[in-house]
């Protein structure tokens, strides 16, 4: 297993670096009919020349399987090579008729819940476009412990090499959630693959060592489980994003 990317937070605060970001737009959909309209609007937007010419990253429409007390049922995850690229994409959407049409359909068929911008720190395990089920663990640390966090991820990556079937990543929450500083996102090809790994976590020496280390400076805040329902990645696939291509 090879760690693919490392950045770090400096000066004791959460900073969006010049590196990659992914933004979550959580929203609630109340009926299958409304969901179908959002899917249709998404497909229509992403098939336009406007989207192909302006999107530098990728867009995922995700469906929550479980996310605690949050009323969100769906989420758009926008993966971008930089914060600047994300801002350019959002501005283009707002100013273009194709984007405005999409937003009308989204607003008429859903209720916004939350928006969170995450600064990508590192990817571990095996990057794969086939991973469509994601378990996202939220955690909080003191900014002074950022290097301890990164070292803990590097160590568990080595300790479970050849055992862990998927991929996992570390991101810093830059904006949008005061009580969470970082995210551990774990990707699997299926729920069955996830269950198979989770069943032996309690007896896995590497993961237990990782959890013991994390307990000394990190507080776990909650878990979300979701799957990628639609993926638009002509400009940048998940593997491209994880490998920083």
N, C-alpha and C positions, 0 to 999 in steps of 0.2 A: 504494500500500500504506500502511496506517495502523497504527501501533503502538497497541494497544488498551488496554494496562494497564501501569503501572509501580509497583512497590513497591521497597523496598530493605532491605538488611540493615545494621544499625547496631551500634556498639560492638564491632566486631571479632569477632562471633560469629554463628552461625546462629540466627535467631530466627523462630518462627512468628508472623507478623503476624496482625492481625484479618481478613486477607483470605482468599482461597480456598486450599484444600488438596486434594491428591489422594493417596490412599493405595493402595499396591500390596500385595496379599496373594498371594505366589507359592506355588504348590504343584505337586506331582508326581502325575500320574494314570497308572496303569500299563496300562489296558485300555480299549477302546472301550465296554465295558459300564459301567465305572466312570464314564467321561465322560458317558454317557447319563443315568446316575442323578443326577449333579451338575447337568446341564442341566435335568432334570425338576424337581429340588428348587428350582433357581433360579427357573424359571418359576412354580412353585407359590407360592413365597414372594412374588415380586414382583407376583402377581395378587391378593394379599389386601388387604383394607381396611387392615390393620395397616401394610403397606408404603406404601400410598398416602397414609396419614395421617401417617407418621413420617419418610419419606425426603425431605429437602429438596434433595438433589442428584441424582446419577445413578450407576448401577452398570453397569460393563462387564465381561463375561466374555471375557477375551482368551486366545488360543492363541499360544504362541511358535512362530515359524518357525525362529528361531536365537537362542540366548542364551549362546553360549560354553560354559564349563565348568559352568554352573549346571544342576542336575538338574530344575529347574522346567519343566513342560510347559504350565502354564496360570497365569493370574493374574486376580484380581478387582481392577479399578481402581475406586475409589469417589471420585467427584468431589463435593466439598461446598463450600458458600459460606463456611464458616468451620471452624476446628478445634472450636469449641463444638458446631456442628451435627453434626460427625462423631462426637464423643463421645456426644452424645444418641442418635444412631442406633445406635451400637454397644451402648450400655447398654440401649436398647429391645429390640434383637435378643436379648440375653442373658437378658432378663427376661420375654420373651413366648413362649408355647408355639409360635407359628409360627416364630420365630427359632430356638428350641431344636431344633425338628424339622429345620430347614435345616442347622444345625451338625452334627447327628448324621449326616445324609446325607453332608455334606462330609467329616467326620472318618473315616467308614467307607469312603470311596472315594478318599481322597487322602492324601498326606503333606505337611505344611507344610514350606516351604523358607526363606522370608524375608518380612519385612514392612518396608516403607519408607514414611515419611510425607514428602511433598514439599510445600513452600510455593510456590505459583504466583507468578511474578514478572511475566511479560509474554507476550503473544501477538502474532505478526507474520504477514504474508501475508494470505490470505483464509480467515477462519473458515468452516468448512463441516461440516455434519452428515454429509456424504457421504464424508468422509475416514475410512476404516476400516483402513488399513494404516499402521503406525507404526514408524519407525526412531528408536530412542532412543540417543543418544550420551551416555555418562557422562564427566564431566570433573572435575578437581580444581583449585582455585585457592586462593591465600592470601586470607583474608577481606578484607584490606586492598585487594585488587584488584577488589572487587565492582563498583565504579563503572566501572572499565575494561571489565569484562565486559558490563555493560549498554550502555555506549556502543558496544562492538563489535557487539552485536546490533542496535542502532538503525541503525548505519552500513550493515551488510550488508542490512538490510531496505530501505534506500534504494537500495543499489547493484544489487540484483537485482529491483527493482520492475518488473513487467511481463514478467518472464522465468520466475520460479519459479511452478510450477503449484499448489502446495499451501499448507500453513500450517506454521509452526514456533513453538515456545514455549520459554521459559526458566523453569526451576524450581530452587529450592534444596532440597537434601536436608536436611530438618530432623532426622529421626531414622531410624536403621536401617542406615546404611552409613558406616563410618568413613573409608574411602579415597576416597569420592566426595562432592563438595560441591554439584555442580549437574548438571542434565540438560538436554540439547537434544533436544526431542521434535519429530519432523518427520512430518507427516501427509499421506497421499496417498489418492486414491480407489482405486488399484489398485497391484499390484506392477509392472505394465507402466508406469504413470505414474512410479513411483519409479525404475525402470531408465532411462527416457528422460532424467530429470533427472540421475541419477548418472553417466550416460555422458558428460555434458559438463561436469561439475564441474571436472575438471582443467584445462579450457581457459576456464572462465568467469572473467572478470576480477574480478567482485565477490566470488565465493566464495574465489578465491585470495588476494585482499587480506584477507579475513576470517581465513582460516587462517594467514596470515603474522602478522597482529596477535595472534591467539590463541596462537601459538607462543611469544610473548614472556613470557607469564605463566600459561598454562594447560597442564595435562597431560591428554591424552585417555586414558581408562581402559578403554574397551570399548564395544561396540555390541550392542543387542538389536533383533530384528525380530519384530513380532507383528501379529496382526489381531484386530479386534473380532468375536467370534463371536456374542455376545448383547449387546444394549444395552437398558437399562431407564432411560428418561429422561422419564417423565411429568412430573416436578417440575422438571427442569432439563436441557436438551439440551446437547450439546457447544458449540454456538454460544452458548447462554446463559452457560455457564461461561466461555468465552473472552472474551465481551463483558462479563462481570461483571454480568449481568442478574439 
